[in-house]
Amino acid sequence: MSTGMPDPPGIAFVTSNPGKAREASHFLGRPVHAIALDLPEIQSLDFAEVARAKALAAVAAVGGPVLVEDSGLEVAAWGGFPGPMTKWITQGPLGEEGFARMLDAFSDRRAAAVSALALASPGDRAENVLVAVGRRDGTIAKEPRGHRGFGWDVLFVPEGSTRTYAEMTSEEKNLDSHRARAFGALREALRR
């Protein structure tokens, strides 16, 4: 990472998702300056690679330090698919209900929710972008459940719970979510 990188509160969080911005604000302990940009997204099943590429594109567009996130679900029965492409499947014609039904043909509904945060400054090259990944194991619900949260929260049941993220309060979810773990890893990496 280049020298002079400010702590995360001094950077722009590039996201068009207000839910992610609220959670980032919670984890950083202060309001987050969110910027919605239409960023190119490389096609890869590697969350860190996608987040790193998004961070480099975002820093070029913003001209200052940025934080980006890529998140999604890795389904065990599908060999980790859809991974970073989760949004395109659950928000497309298939929707969350279709996503859940596709797993009905499999006895294994295990999945992991993954968040990859990437922090970049102007002048950084790919190897200088700081990436922190958080992962939370769980399962995919038989059908979408709950009205809280955002995105695929209606599908993911974290290990040790019977409720989806969307059935939890934000406080419950944020105790030990994939995003909480990613922000914890980012804080640890910045301390080093």
N, C-alpha and C positions, 0 to 999 in steps of 0.2 A: 504494500500500500504506500502511496506517496506520502512524504512527510507533510506535516501541517494539516492533516485531516481533522476537521472538527468532530466533536462527539456527535452521535446521531441526532440529538435535538436541533442542531444547527444546519441540518440538511433538508432538502426537499424529498418527500416520499412520493414517488411517481406511481400513482394509481388512480384509476377512475372508479374504484370500488369504495364507497364511503364506509362500508363495514370494515374493510382492511385498515382504513385510515383511523377509525375509532379504536380498533384493537392496537394499532401501532402507538397511538397516543397513550393508551393504558400502559403498555409495556415500557414506553420511554418516560412515562411520568409527567408528560406535558403535552400541550397541543401540537399536533403534527401539521406541517405545511404540506398539504397534498396538492399535487399537480396531475391533472388528467392529460395524458399524451397518448396518441395512437402510435405505439412502438411496433416495429417489426418483431416477429417472434420466430426464431429458428425452429425447425422441426427436429426435435430430439426427445428421447425419453429420459435424458439426464437433466434433472432439475437444476443442478449447479451450472451446467453449461448454458441452459436457457436463461437463467437469472443473470449470469455474467454478460451474455450478449445483450440482454435488455438494458443492463446498467450502462454499458458502453454507449449504446444508442441514446439512452436518456441523458447521460452527462453531455453528450455532443449537442443535444437539443436544448438543454437547460443552461449549459455553460457554467455550472457550479456543482458542488457535491450533491450526489443523489443516492437514495436508497430505493431499491425496487424489490419486488417479491414475485416469485412464481410458486404456485401451489397446486396441489391436485391429489388424486387418489391412485395408489398403486394396488391393483386387485391381484391377489395371489393366483387365483384360477386362470387369470389372463396373462401370467408372466410379467406382472408389473404395469401392464397397459391399463388405463390410458395415460397415467402419469401426468406430465405437464399439459397434455391435451384434454384433460378432464373438462375444463370449461367449455370447449368446443363441442363436446358430446352432450353434456348435461344441459347446456343452454341452447342447443340446436334442436332439430326436429324430434330427436329421440326424447329429450327432456329427462328430468330426474326419475319419473315413473318408468320410462322405457329402459333407462340404465339399470334400475333395480330389477326389472323383469328379465333382462338379459342374463342375469346371474341365476335365475330360477333353474336353468339347465345344469347347474353345477352344485355339488354338495358343499363346496368350500366357498364361503362368503367372506373369508378373511381379506382385510385390506389394510393399507397404511395411509394415513393422511400425512402429506409431506409439505413443508414450507421451506423454500430456499430464498434467503435474503442476500442481496448483493449491494455492496457499498462502494461507490466509485467517485473519484475526483477528476477534474479536468487534467488531461495529460496522462492519465492511467492507461496502461496497456492491459490486455487480458490477464496477464500473470500478476498484475498489481491489484486487481479487483478483489476485495475481501468478500468471501462467500461463507455464510453460516446456514446450516441445514438443521431443521427440526423435524422429527418423525414421531408419530403417535400411532400405535397399532390398534386395530379394532376390527369391525365387520361392517358390511353393507346391509342396511335394513331391507326387509322384504318389500317395503313401499315407503315413499317419502312420508316423514312424520315431523310435526312441529312447525311453528310459525316464527321462531326467532332466528337470528343469524342471517346468513346470506349464502348464495351459491349452493353448493352441494352439502351444506350443513344438515339438510333434511334427510340425507342418506347415511351419514357416517355415525356409527355407534362406537365410541372409544372403549378400549378394553377395560373391563371392570365396571362398566355401566350397562344399563338396559335402555338408556335414552340416547337419541341422536343429539348432535350438537344443537340442532334447532329446537329441541325440547328443553334445553338447559338455559338458565339465565346467562348473560354474558360473563358474570362473575364466576359461575361454575365452569363454563367453558374455558375461560382464561386461566384457571388454576393450573392446567397441565395440557394445553392443546399443542398441536404441531407448531403453531405460530409462537406460542409461549416458549417452547423449547428452542425455536430458531432465534428468537430475540435473546434468550439466555446464552446461546452459543455465540451470538454476535457480541454481546457485552463481554463475555469471557475473552474472545479474540481481540477486542479492542483494549482490554487490560494488559494483554501480553505485549 
